[in-house]
């Protein structure tokens, strides 16, 4: 049960770390689309 809690915590942490990168990439593609 403890392993499950640690796994969920780590996956949430990884998601929080990946979200800014995803939004940065999305914003970059969005600005390129608008300028074209």
N, C-alpha and C positions, 0 to 999 in steps of 0.2 A: 504494500500500500504506500509506503514511503517512497519507493522508487517511482511510482506513478505520479506522485506529487512533484517530485524533482523533474521528471520528464516533462510534465505540463508546464512547469515554471521555466524550464530551459527553452521549450518550444515557443512560449510567449515572449521570452526575451529575444529569441532569434527573430521572431516576427516583428517585434518593435525595432530591432536593428535593421531589418530589411525594408521596412516601410518608407523611411526617408529616402533611401536609395531609389526605391520604386517611384516615389512621387517626383524625385529629381529627374529621373529618366522620362517620366510622363510629361513633366513640365517642359523638358528640353524638346521632346517630340512635338508637343503642342505649339511651342513658339516657332519651331521650324515649319509646321503646317500653316500657321497664321501668316508667316512672312512669304510663303511661296505664292 
